[in-house]
Amino acid sequence: MGNSISTIHQEIEKNPVVGDEARDSSEEDDKVELKQESVVGVIIHSFFVIPFIIACFCVVVAAIFFLLTWENEDVYDHINKIKTGNQTVRWQSAFELSKLLSKPNPIVVEDRFVAEMIGIFNSPITKADDKRVRSYLAIAMGHTGNPEFAPPLRKALAKEDNLDNLISVISALGLLRDSAAVGRIHQYVDHPQPEVRLSAVITLGNIGQLDSIQYLQGALNDAEENVRWDAAIALAKMGDSSGQQVILRLLNREYLEKFPEVDPYEQNQIILVAIKAASCIRNSGLSEVIKKLSKNDPNMKVRNAAMEALK
């Protein structure tokens, strides 16, 4: 053991610089490798990373440009199909146009678009065409929110003899919140067809003029539940509590379950609307029911809406 240790020391003494030279050599090798790696990194960064970033940026810019221009082109494409297509293409294009304009962030409505829409809507061909074309065009105009569409719609309201088109025109005026149409719409609250009465009640609620209250109060006694429901909601939105008993019923799931045509999803939607309406009139009885919904309703959205209404 002692000889071995002595031998190791002897070898170190004989070659005292061998370790230093190795270290120096190793350090030089490391520097060379670092330089090579640095050069490789620069090459990769210059020829791959930067072009990749630029390419991604170009793709994003192109996508944004496409989205901004695609919708406008698509709108005019539908208009051209309505003008030149066969009967089926015309009503389908009018339907797609109404869907496109119903998006939360609608396209910018240009003067050209307004002029073309009004022209097609008033065209004798459209009036003699499939009734769905004129109906969907009316809804499309309403979805734009552009008041320039109100005059042709008011004019149509006075002359429209097709039931579906009449309902669409009334609804479109409600979407536009056209107060100038209120006087004419009042007469439809007593229309013989329940669908027309319902459309009139909803539209009066959307416009929200106080001189509609007496007509909506009368609709609380309508033979149709839907009309009574929407009359109470419309009144509540105006701060009138005349329909609070109807709203109390709408907040009751057991009551809604009496209507087999109202599925669970629709039940939730009705209750959500009723909660919002109830919060507009601040009645103690309604508040108590809403408090119970916030704790016990099986639907989370309903519970959250109820808690928000109580704040």
Secondary structure, 3 states (H helix, E strand, C coil): CHHHHHHHHHHHHHCCCHHHHHHHHHHHHHHHHHHHHHHHHHHHHHHHHHHHHHHHHHHHHHHHHHHHHHHHHHHHHHHHHHHHCCHHHHHHHHHHHHHHCCCCCCCCCCHHHHHHHHHHHHCHHHHHCCHHHHHHHHHHHHHHCCHHHHHHHHHHHHHCCCHHHHHHHHHHHHHCCCHHHHHHHHHHHHCCCHHHHHHHHHHHHHHCCHHHHHHHHHHCCCCCHHHHHHHHHHHHHCCCCCCHHHHHHHCCHHHHCCCCCCCHHHHHHHHHHHHHHHHHHCCHHHHHHHHHHHHHCCCHHHHHHHHHHHC
